[in-house]
């Protein structure tokens, strides 16, 4: 197991810096730049990419934001379910309505 760990770590160290390299060539037909991980022409220009890695503070803020959004969604869902339950209860409850007042003369007895 120790040999596998050393081999894996060695591969990561060796492949790390080269993983961000790109080649830039010009398309002979259009003249527009072409970007590739492998040389696309003998005169290919090697470009180093500036890969952004978030700081621990940025990661923490992102996690806090995600947790806040998760709580908001859960609370919204609970409010919606409560409103639906209240609506069902109101529909199932018997309703007592008064009949509209009658117009005209009272009947003679």
C-alpha positions in Angstrom: 0.0 0.0 0.0 2.9 2.3 0.8 4.3 1.9 -2.7 1.0 2.9 -4.3 0.8 6.0 -2.2 4.3 7.1 -3.1 3.6 6.4 -6.8 0.3 8.3 -6.7 1.9 11.3 -4.9 4.8 11.3 -7.5 2.4 11.4 -10.4 0.5 14.3 -8.9 3.7 16.3 -8.3 5.0 15.6 -11.8 1.6 16.2 -13.6 0.6 19.3 -11.5 2.5 22.1 -13.3 2.0 20.7 -16.8 -1.7 20.3 -16.4 -2.3 24.1 -16.7 -0.3 24.5 -20.0 -2.1 25.3 -23.3 -0.9 25.8 -26.8 -2.1 28.7 -29.0 -2.0 28.5 -32.8 -3.6 30.5 -35.5 -6.1 28.8 -37.8 -4.7 28.9 -41.3 -8.2 29.3 -42.9 -9.7 31.9 -40.6 -6.7 33.4 -38.8 -8.5 33.0 -35.5 -6.6 31.6 -32.5 -7.0 27.9 -31.7 -6.3 26.7 -28.2 -5.3 23.0 -27.5 -3.7 20.9 -24.8 -1.3 19.5 -27.4 0.9 21.4 -29.9 -1.3 22.2 -33.0 1.5 23.4 -35.2 5.3 23.5 -35.1 5.2 27.2 -34.2 2.7 26.7 -31.4 3.0 29.2 -28.6 3.0 27.7 -25.1 0.7 29.6 -22.7 0.5 29.2 -19.0 -3.0 29.4 -17.6 -3.6 31.3 -14.3 -5.9 28.8 -12.5 -7.9 30.4 -9.8 -8.0 28.5 -6.5 -10.3 29.8 -3.9 -8.9 30.9 -0.6 -10.2 29.2 2.6 -12.1 32.4 3.4 -13.9 32.3 0.0 -14.7 28.6 0.5 -16.1 29.4 4.0 -18.3 32.3 2.6 -19.6 30.1 -0.2 -20.5 27.3 2.2 -22.3 29.8 4.5 -24.2 31.2 1.5 -25.2 27.7 0.4 -26.4 26.9 3.9 -28.4 30.1 4.1 -30.1 29.3 0.7 -30.8 25.8 1.8 -32.5 27.1 5.0 -34.5 29.6 2.9 -35.8 26.9 0.6 -36.7 24.6 3.4 -38.6 27.4 5.2 -40.4 28.4 2.0 -41.4 24.8 1.5 -42.7 24.5 5.0 -44.7 27.7 4.7 -46.2 26.5 1.4 -47.2 23.1 2.9 -48.8 24.9 5.9 -50.8 27.2 3.6 -51.9 24.2 1.6 -53.0 22.4 4.7 -54.9 25.5 5.9 -56.6 25.7 2.5 -57.6 22.0 2.7 -59.0 22.5 6.2 -61.0 25.5 5.1 -62.5 23.6 2.2 -63.4 20.6 4.3 -65.0 22.7 7.1 -68.8 23.2 6.9 -69.7 26.6 5.8 -72.7 28.4 7.2 -74.2 30.9 4.8 -77.1 33.2 5.4 -79.6 33.4 2.7 -80.0 36.8 1.1 -82.8 39.0 2.4 -86.1 38.6 0.5 -87.6 41.7 -1.0 -91.2 42.5 -1.5 -94.3 42.6 0.8 -94.7 40.1 3.5 -97.3 37.5 2.8 -100.8 37.9 4.4 -101.7 35.3 6.9 
